Amino acid sequence: MKLPRRKFLHLAAGALALPAVSRMASAQAYPARPIRVIIGYTPAGSADITARLMGQWLAERLGQTVVIENRPGAGTNLATEAVVRAPADGYTLLLVAPANAINATLFDKLNHNFMRDIAPVAGINRFANVMEVNPSLPAKTVPEFIAYAKANPGKLSMASSGAGSTIHMSGELFKMMTGIQMTHVPYRGSAPALTDMISGQVQVMFDNIPSSIEHIRAGKLRPLAVTGTTRSDLLPDIPIVADYLPGYEASAWYGFGAPRGTPPDIIEKLNKTVNDILADPAVKKKFADMGATLIVSSPADFGKYVAAETEKWGKVVKFAGVKPD
């Protein structure tokens, strides 16, 4: 049957509109069931706290339960691989962290390619570390510390929460930029590292500020500088490392990722929801009280941020010859 030209064009236009209508309907229907956020860390740290706060706020805005699932192990690779294998439907998300950027170079063989297999959704926040020393060390400033380290090569021990952690890599970046020697002493977490820092078994650490702040306030540890791009509201009188080493920056940061192939309309809806949450004054204050600054971004911009971090930490991993625990 031959259709009149006008009717044919009308039907054709309607057919072309169907994919767009389908995408809009998909975004409007999402989410229709609970969402899982998988994180590669144990409970109670900055990653876990960030994920649980965001999960609560996402649930309030999306009208669905958001379940936080801790899946530590293999340097966060277990969590990443679980999300890579999950259906690309927006119901399984990954809390993206610096480990994802570091692991791309740290591990010789992975069962995934992070930049290929995880689609960026949105940035959340960034936590600077604090360069701190045992008070018995004579150095009271970064220049004094560098001078002391050069005058006493190999005598300083640098604690971390594990090989390849942001705490470790912050110190390795400092070593790379200053040329000083320090012996890395990895611990299984910040808590035992801080215990030995306070007792003087190790002399320097680039710890997450929230973990060390009470020890600093009690005078058990001496802060020399903050590793972010600006001073921390929690340590307003402490300078940043970049004041003495231009270009230095090291932070723990978090965001959301989804399996490759997740529909763009769902990613856009999640991105908008996350950015709306971060615009809330109460949310801003909550994260500021934790010592965090916000990362408000489009999916593309967050992807560029992760790519830049991957390149940056790849250079440090190769310089330091870091191997996974």
C-alpha positions in Angstrom: 0.0 0.0 0.0 1.4 3.4 -1.0 1.2 6.0 1.7 0.5 9.6 1.0 3.8 11.7 1.3 2.5 13.8 4.2 1.4 10.7 6.2 4.7 9.0 5.5 6.8 11.9 6.7 4.6 12.1 9.8 5.2 8.5 10.6 8.9 8.7 9.9 9.2 11.7 12.3 7.4 9.8 14.9 9.7 6.8 14.5 12.8 9.0 14.8 11.4 10.5 18.0 10.9 7.1 19.6 14.5 6.6 20.9 14.4 10.1 22.5 11.0 9.3 24.1 12.3 6.0 25.3 15.4 7.6 26.9 13.2 10.2 28.6 10.9 7.5 29.9 13.9 5.5 31.2 15.3 8.4 33.1 11.9 9.3 34.6 11.3 5.6 35.7 14.8 5.3 37.2 15.3 4.3 39.9 12.6 1.7 40.3 14.4 -0.4 42.9 17.3 0.0 45.4 20.7 1.1 44.3 24.0 -0.5 45.4 27.2 1.6 46.0 30.2 -0.7 46.3 33.3 0.7 48.0 36.7 -1.0 48.2 37.4 0.1 51.8 36.6 -1.0 55.3 34.0 0.9 57.4 34.8 4.1 59.3 37.3 5.8 57.0 36.8 8.9 54.8 35.7 6.7 51.9 33.1 4.9 53.9 31.8 8.0 55.6 31.5 9.8 52.2 29.7 6.9 50.7 27.2 6.6 53.5 26.4 10.3 53.7 25.9 10.4 49.9 23.8 7.3 50.0 21.5 8.8 52.6 21.1 12.0 50.6 20.7 10.2 47.3 18.0 8.0 48.8 16.1 11.1 50.0 16.2 12.7 46.6 15.6 9.6 44.4 13.0 8.0 46.6 14.8 4.6 46.7 17.0 2.8 49.2 20.7 3.2 48.6 22.7 0.3 50.0 26.4 0.8 50.8 28.4 -2.4 50.3 32.0 -2.6 51.7 34.1 -4.9 49.6 37.8 -4.3 50.6 40.6 -6.4 49.2 43.3 -6.5 46.5 43.9 -2.7 46.9 40.2 -1.9 46.1 40.3 -4.0 42.9 37.7 -6.5 44.2 35.2 -3.7 44.5 36.0 -2.3 41.1 35.8 -5.7 39.4 32.4 -6.3 41.0 31.0 -3.1 39.4 32.7 -3.8 36.1 30.8 -7.2 36.0 27.5 -5.7 37.1 24.6 -5.0 34.7 25.0 -1.5 33.1 21.6 -0.4 34.4 22.4 2.3 37.0 21.6 0.0 39.9 25.3 -0.7 40.8 27.7 2.2 41.3 31.3 2.4 42.4 32.8 4.8 44.8 35.7 5.9 42.7 38.9 6.8 44.6 42.6 7.6 44.1 43.4 3.9 44.4 41.7 3.4 41.0 44.1 5.9 39.5 47.1 4.5 41.3 46.3 0.8 40.6 46.4 1.4 36.8 50.2 1.5 37.1 50.8 -0.2 40.5 49.5 -3.6 39.3 51.1 -5.3 36.3 48.0 -7.3 35.5 44.3 -6.4 36.3 41.1 -8.0 35.1 39.8 -4.6 34.0 40.9 -1.4 32.4 39.4 1.2 34.7 39.3 4.1 32.2 37.6 1.9 29.7 35.3 -0.2 31.9 34.0 2.4 34.3 31.9 5.3 33.1 32.4 8.5 35.2 29.2 9.8 36.8 30.1 12.6 39.2 32.8 13.9 41.6 32.0 14.3 45.3 34.8 15.6 47.5 38.5 15.9 48.1 40.4 15.4 51.4 43.9 16.9 51.8 46.5 15.1 53.9 48.7 16.7 56.5 52.5 16.3 56.6 53.3 15.7 60.3 56.3 14.7 62.4 57.0 13.3 65.8 57.6 16.4 68.1 61.1 15.0 68.9 62.2 15.9 65.4 63.9 19.3 65.3 62.2 20.4 62.1 59.3 22.9 62.6 58.8 23.9 58.9 59.0 22.1 55.5 62.3 23.8 54.6 63.8 22.8 57.9 62.5 19.2 57.4 64.1 19.0 53.9 67.4 20.4 55.3 67.4 17.8 58.1 66.6 15.0 55.8 69.5 15.9 53.4 71.8 16.2 56.4 70.7 12.8 57.7 70.2 10.6 54.6 68.4 7.4 55.2 67.7 8.1 58.9 64.1 9.1 58.5 61.3 6.6 58.4 58.0 7.5 56.7 54.8 5.7 57.9 51.9 4.9 55.7 48.6 3.0 55.8 49.9 0.6 53.1 51.9 0.5 49.9 50.1 2.4 47.1 47.8 4.3 49.5 47.2 8.0 49.1 49.2 8.5 52.4 52.1 6.6 50.9 51.9 8.2 47.5 51.8 11.7 49.1 55.2 11.0 50.7 56.6 9.5 47.5 55.6 12.6 45.6 57.4 14.7 48.2 60.5 12.6 47.9 60.4 12.8 44.1 60.1 16.6 44.2 62.8 17.2 46.9 65.3 14.4 46.2 65.4 13.4 49.9 65.7 9.9 51.2 63.2 8.4 53.6 62.5 4.7 54.4 58.9 3.8 53.8 57.3 1.7 56.6 53.9 0.4 55.5 51.2 -0.5 58.1 47.9 -2.1 57.7 45.9 1.1 58.2 46.4 4.5 59.7 45.7 3.5 63.3 48.8 1.4 63.9 50.9 3.8 61.9 49.8 6.7 64.1 50.6 4.7 67.3 54.2 4.3 66.1 54.3 7.9 65.0 53.3 9.1 68.5 55.8 6.8 70.2 58.6 7.9 67.8 59.2 4.6 66.1 58.7 6.4 62.8 59.2 10.1 62.3 57.0 11.4 59.5 53.6 10.7 57.9 51.3 12.3 55.3 48.1 11.3 57.0 44.4 12.1 56.3 43.6 15.2 58.4 40.5 13.7 60.1 42.6 10.7 61.4 45.3 12.9 62.9 43.5 16.1 63.9 43.0 15.2 67.6 46.6 14.0 68.0 47.7 17.3 66.5 45.5 19.3 68.8 46.8 17.3 71.8 50.4 18.1 70.8 51.3 14.5 70.2 52.1 15.2 66.5 53.5 18.4 64.9 51.9 19.5 61.6 54.3 21.0 59.0 52.0 21.5 56.0 48.8 20.5 54.3 49.0 18.7 51.0 46.1 20.3 49.2 45.9 23.5 47.1 44.5 25.6 49.9 44.8 25.7 53.7 42.5 23.5 55.6 39.7 24.9 57.7 40.6 22.3 60.3 44.3 23.6 60.4 43.9 27.2 59.3 47.4 28.3 60.6 49.2 25.6 58.8 50.7 26.4 55.3 50.4 24.2 52.3 53.3 22.1 50.9 53.1 24.0 47.6 54.2 27.2 49.4 57.6 25.6 49.4 57.3 23.1 46.5 55.3 24.8 43.7 53.0 22.3 42.0 52.8 19.8 44.8 49.3 18.5 45.5 48.1 15.2 47.0 44.6 14.5 48.1 42.2 11.6 48.8 39.2 12.2 46.5 35.9 10.4 45.8 33.2 10.3 43.1 30.8 7.9 41.5 31.3 5.6 38.6 29.1 3.1 36.8 29.6 0.1 34.5 30.5 0.9 30.9 27.4 1.0 28.8 25.1 2.5 31.5 22.5 4.6 29.6 23.6 8.3 29.3 20.2 9.5 30.5 20.7 7.6 33.8 24.2 8.9 34.2 23.0 12.5 33.6 20.2 12.0 36.2 22.6 10.8 38.8 25.1 13.6 38.0 22.4 16.2 38.4 21.2 14.7 41.6 24.7 14.5 43.1 25.4 18.1 42.1 22.1 19.3 43.6 23.1 17.6 46.8 26.5 19.3 46.8 24.8 22.7 46.3 22.9 22.2 49.6 24.4 24.5 52.3 23.9 21.8 55.0 25.9 19.4 52.9 28.6 21.9 52.2 29.0 22.5 56.0 29.0 18.8 56.8 31.9 18.1 54.4 33.7 21.3 55.4 33.5 20.2 59.1 35.2 16.9 58.0 38.0 18.9 56.2 36.8 18.2 52.7 36.3 20.4 49.7 33.7 19.6 47.0 34.2 18.4 43.4 31.2 19.6 41.4 31.5 18.3 37.8 29.9 17.0 34.7 30.5 13.3 33.9 33.0 14.3 31.3 34.9 16.7 33.6 35.1 14.0 36.3 36.5 11.6 33.7 39.2 14.1 32.8 40.0 14.6 36.5 40.4 10.8 37.0 42.5 10.6 33.8 44.8 13.4 35.0 45.2 11.7 38.4 46.0 8.4 36.7 48.8 10.0 34.7 50.2 11.9 37.7 50.3 8.9 40.1 51.6 6.6 37.4 54.8 8.8 37.2 55.2 8.6 41.0 54.6 4.8 41.1 57.3 4.3 38.5 59.7 6.8 40.2 59.4 5.1 43.5 59.3 1.5 42.2 56.2 0.9 44.3 54.9 -2.7 44.4 51.5 -3.8 45.8 51.5 -5.4 49.3 
